[in-house]
C-alpha cells in the first residue's frame, strides 16, 4: 500500500512526569501517549499541566 504520510502539529497537556518519561494527554480526546524524557527538547522545567506540541502521523507498517 503506497500512502503519503503528512505529519500534523498536535497539541497535548502534560499529565505525569517521572524519572524516565513524560505522559501527555492529546487534545481532542485522542488518547494518551508516554514518551522518554530524551525526546523532550526544552530549557524549561517540566511541570504537570504544561501545554506541549509535537508532530503526529499515522504509522506505516513495513
Secondary structure, 3 states (H helix, E strand, C coil): CCCCCCCEEEEEEEEEECCCEEEEEECCCCEEEEEEHHHCCCCCCCCCCCEEEEEECCCCCC
